[in-house]
Amino acid sequence: MLDIKAHIKGKGLSCPFCGSSSIQGGFIEIETGKAFQRMGCTECEAQWQDIYELIDMIPDINPYPVQEVTNERIPNKAPGLAGLLGQCDRD
């Protein structure tokens, strides 16, 4: 029996259909102020989507600044295999 209120009150830790704690979650998709996660029960095989809302924030007191992640390739300055083998021949 579907019990959405009990599922929310229980913090989403069990299946809202059968009550089993054998649940699995997929990737979390984020939109403005909300996040969505596909869920599934391994007992009754029910599927549903949990919805999360932004309710608060905590200022970050980390003294280390966040570094921007880019997709730029870093040049490889290490010698290739041929260079390493050449060094072995010289020794």
TORKOL-4160 file (C-alpha; in steps of 0.2 Angstrom, whole numbers, padded with zeros to 4 digits, m for minus):
91
<pt num="1" X="0000" Y="0000" Z="0000"/>
<pt num="2" X="0007" Y="0017" Z="m0005"/>
<pt num="3" X="0010" Y="0028" Z="0010"/>
<pt num="4" X="0018" Y="0044" Z="0004"/>
<pt num="5" X="0016" Y="0053" Z="0021"/>
<pt num="6" X="0025" Y="0039" Z="0030"/>
<pt num="7" X="0039" Y="0039" Z="0017"/>
<pt num="8" X="0042" Y="0057" Z="0020"/>
<pt num="9" X="0041" Y="0056" Z="0039"/>
<pt num="10" X="0053" Y="0041" Z="0038"/>
<pt num="11" X="0066" Y="0052" Z="0028"/>
<pt num="12" X="0064" Y="0041" Z="0013"/>
<pt num="13" X="0074" Y="0026" Z="0021"/>
<pt num="14" X="0061" Y="0013" Z="0016"/>
<pt num="15" X="0050" Y="0008" Z="0001"/>
<pt num="16" X="0033" Y="0018" Z="0001"/>
<pt num="17" X="0024" Y="0003" Z="m0006"/>
<pt num="18" X="0030" Y="m0012" Z="0005"/>
<pt num="19" X="0040" Y="m0004" Z="0019"/>
<pt num="20" X="0056" Y="m0013" Z="0015"/>
<pt num="21" X="0072" Y="m0005" Z="0019"/>
<pt num="22" X="0080" Y="m0014" Z="0004"/>
<pt num="23" X="0080" Y="0002" Z="m0008"/>
<pt num="24" X="0092" Y="0008" Z="m0020"/>
<pt num="25" X="0094" Y="0026" Z="m0028"/>
<pt num="26" X="0100" Y="0032" Z="m0044"/>
<pt num="27" X="0109" Y="0048" Z="m0049"/>
<pt num="28" X="0103" Y="0064" Z="m0042"/>
<pt num="29" X="0097" Y="0077" Z="m0055"/>
<pt num="30" X="0097" Y="0095" Z="m0049"/>
<pt num="31" X="0086" Y="0109" Z="m0055"/>
<pt num="32" X="0084" Y="0126" Z="m0047"/>
<pt num="33" X="0080" Y="0124" Z="m0029"/>
<pt num="34" X="0076" Y="0105" Z="m0031"/>
<pt num="35" X="0084" Y="0088" Z="m0034"/>
<pt num="36" X="0076" Y="0072" Z="m0040"/>
<pt num="37" X="0082" Y="0054" Z="m0038"/>
<pt num="38" X="0075" Y="0039" Z="m0045"/>
<pt num="39" X="0072" Y="0025" Z="m0032"/>
<pt num="40" X="0068" Y="0007" Z="m0033"/>
<pt num="41" X="0064" Y="m0007" Z="m0020"/>
<pt num="42" X="0073" Y="m0024" Z="m0022"/>
<pt num="43" X="0059" Y="m0033" Z="m0012"/>
<pt num="44" X="0043" Y="m0028" Z="m0022"/>
<pt num="45" X="0052" Y="m0020" Z="m0037"/>
<pt num="46" X="0042" Y="m0004" Z="m0035"/>
<pt num="47" X="0050" Y="0012" Z="m0043"/>
<pt num="48" X="0047" Y="0030" Z="m0038"/>
<pt num="49" X="0056" Y="0047" Z="m0038"/>
<pt num="50" X="0061" Y="0056" Z="m0022"/>
<pt num="51" X="0061" Y="0075" Z="m0023"/>
<pt num="52" X="0072" Y="0085" Z="m0012"/>
<pt num="53" X="0070" Y="0104" Z="m0009"/>
<pt num="54" X="0083" Y="0117" Z="m0004"/>
<pt num="55" X="0079" Y="0122" Z="0014"/>
<pt num="56" X="0094" Y="0130" Z="0021"/>
<pt num="57" X="0113" Y="0133" Z="0018"/>
<pt num="58" X="0128" Y="0134" Z="0028"/>
<pt num="59" X="0142" Y="0146" Z="0024"/>
<pt num="60" X="0158" Y="0137" Z="0020"/>
<pt num="61" X="0172" Y="0141" Z="0032"/>
<pt num="62" X="0185" Y="0131" Z="0022"/>
<pt num="63" X="0201" Y="0142" Z="0021"/>
<pt num="64" X="0206" Y="0134" Z="0005"/>
<pt num="65" X="0197" Y="0142" Z="m0011"/>
<pt num="66" X="0187" Y="0131" Z="m0022"/>
<pt num="67" X="0197" Y="0128" Z="m0038"/>
<pt num="68" X="0188" Y="0128" Z="m0055"/>
<pt num="69" X="0188" Y="0112" Z="m0064"/>
<pt num="70" X="0190" Y="0112" Z="m0083"/>
<pt num="71" X="0191" Y="0100" Z="m0097"/>
<pt num="72" X="0208" Y="0107" Z="m0103"/>
<pt num="73" X="0221" Y="0094" Z="m0106"/>
<pt num="74" X="0237" Y="0096" Z="m0096"/>
<pt num="75" X="0252" Y="0094" Z="m0107"/>
<pt num="76" X="0262" Y="0078" Z="m0103"/>
<pt num="77" X="0280" Y="0082" Z="m0100"/>
<pt num="78" X="0285" Y="0065" Z="m0095"/>
<pt num="79" X="0297" Y="0056" Z="m0107"/>
<pt num="80" X="0288" Y="0043" Z="m0117"/>
<pt num="81" X="0292" Y="0024" Z="m0117"/>
<pt num="82" X="0306" Y="0027" Z="m0130"/>
<pt num="83" X="0314" Y="0040" Z="m0120"/>
<pt num="84" X="0314" Y="0029" Z="m0104"/>
<pt num="85" X="0321" Y="0014" Z="m0114"/>
<pt num="86" X="0334" Y="0026" Z="m0121"/>
<pt num="87" X="0339" Y="0031" Z="m0103"/>
<pt num="88" X="0341" Y="0012" Z="m0099"/>
<pt num="89" X="0353" Y="0009" Z="m0114"/>
<pt num="90" X="0364" Y="0023" Z="m0108"/>
<pt num="91" X="0366" Y="0017" Z="m0090"/>
